[in-house]
């Protein structure tokens, strides 16, 4: 017989304190009570004055004894008194099954996962039937697969359904979780069992933190004969935007040097191959360059394949080089030609005014001093439109006016500077409050940008016919307008292949944090944190994640498995192998339900026998006044 | 004690259909709603008497003179305006139940005053403990009720009860007989039956309203008690149990019975009122049944 919740000393201390308090309260309740009354005449004139000749210390000892016994029973119930031996109590075990990416490595004819499942099943079958086991799947995340379960078939089913993940093992987190669950569980803590090869990441702090004393390790033997891709980075060359710079990182996990071949294929066609040697336990970076304007799939294959083939192959989706179709409707194409053709990735087409068709234009349209029969259906730049044709109302027509200033607080005006600029003839527009007044004379705006479904910029004069054609501000202004109308044209793209898990990237110094978005393939947002210029997000499953930060877009193809960095050296004192439990749990039995019931019954009896009568006397009786409260005179 | 008005408006509206009644006839001025057998300048014919020199010729029965050739004078019933007097106990013993008994008695007195005011009776309310206190006289309708409630609210329960002294003062200052309502717990250590008898013998019609709290009649305590008299601060130590409680209650009931006997024997009325009963039930139940008000 033993207590599950309290030690004997704690129990005795508690019961002693409660008993003493109770007796004191009892004596206090039975002590002489001072009471002010309206008169003493009826206390003394009764036929048999109830004056006590002998005052007893304890008036109702049975009541006190009954209360003490009842409280003792309730306290025993709270302490969870059990029949049997303490060791016979069912225990709560936590079985940590390694489901890291490395578990899909081959080991003979089977995988490491098969071997780990087998050992986990063997452990579950060894545990006494009354013990509870919680199955926890551990990779970078710790996921409980079952609660503390005594149903062995459920546990075996959960073990059989466990599969390797895409991330490396975070054993610290798994052990902390197991300890916490055992502390919160209602049963006696049993063992924490780790099943796996013990391959951990470099960030693991297993050596620093004390290991649980009840830890048991069921090791699975593995071979480190593996070479694999760690990451692949692809970005457009700074010198030539049509060239992709490709960087691949290959690691040799084995203990012997390896000679490998990395072959690239783009769109199914060979794109390059490189043969190189990698020293044991180290990484090697390989660089490629590939020229293409088109988008497509870039495949990387590491040859020869080994026991762990998941990291021998990677696929990246390269985006096409962005471009913009610009159609200029003008009878004098030479005026705008030098400006619009100087912008890279812009394909300018010049057409005569008579050839204008509102629905034919695909991309941006420039309308040079003519009234189109129908307004364009996309973004458009209107230059010196005829009166009545302007999309923005004209306020006045001015001759020989000095140009006043450019707007100061908008990206459309970034870098624009002019001095002593005079406009021979210009329209002044009646702008709306949301319009951007790019350039102004004293009487009002002469270049206005309007956002909306279709973006529109209207010039009140022709830049090629005014003094502005000699200014550096002219190409800069058109560049700003194109950046505003087609921002994707200027976006820098990068593609990286890596492993699922935590991803860290450095943001550009001029990136505003409110402009940063991290999106999954389906467009759903991914939570992220930033510290300084470092952005971190976590992806537990393989997939593609896009990071948009102002004019920079980085696509992460998280398809490579995250692998280990080192092997965990299990401390010498740690228990290993399958245990030999004794089946003694059946001898232990809970008594608290019976004790609680008896305690409650005792208190009820005490109240029925003693408390109710006293309570009735203390309360003002409601029935008496109805019977005798009113006396009639006649 | 609860804040707010002493009596609720709805309750006052119910009281307006009631009237204070008394059984005896008193010599007094015209007024009120109680008939009198004393002759005077009323409107209801009462009797004839021989004409005496100096009598009002308007009251001569000329028809009788024509027939009998004797002068007879018509006499009419007097409608008395004898004030209803109310003695209100403000001794320390009224502070039972944390002052609830006193508050309850205040409400009872206020209700009786309102009934009288509505019927144009004159009410004289006088507090007492060991001596008769300065009272308040009111009359002239319901709009004079507010000074009464203010007066009652300002009263405090303190001092000893001395019925002998109070009755002596009352008889010496109020020679005119009339209806006398005494609202008290009648818990005087000295005998209060004899002073009440004096009042009855003097000609007053007594209406004894004995107010008690439940702890006055059935003390809820048990065990060893150290009792202190609220008025005299006399101490008494005793052990109290269920049987003693029964004896106590019987003694209390016997005392209340004695008070009832005095009232009934002298043509008065007695109403015993427990504070456990709602005041509305007392007014429309016990007081109406005992024909104090109707």
Interface residues (C-beta under 8 A of the other chain):
Chain A: X29 X30 X31 X32 X33 X34 X35 X36 X37 X38 X39 X40 X41 X42 X43 X44 X45 X46 X47 X48 X49 X50 X51 X52 X55 X59 X613 X614 X617 X618 X619 X620 X621 X622 X624 X625 X628 X629 X630 X631 X632 X633 X634
Chain B: X93 X94 X95 X96 X185 X187 X188 X189 X213 X214 X215 X216 X217 X218 X219 X220 X221 X222 X223 X224 X225 X226 X227 X228 X229 X230 X231 X232 X234 X236 X237 X238 X239 X240 X241 X242 X243 X244 X245 X247 X248 X250 X251 X252 X253 X255 X256 X257 X260 X263 X264 X268 X269 X270 X271 X272 X273 X274 X276 X277 X282 X285 X286 X289 X290
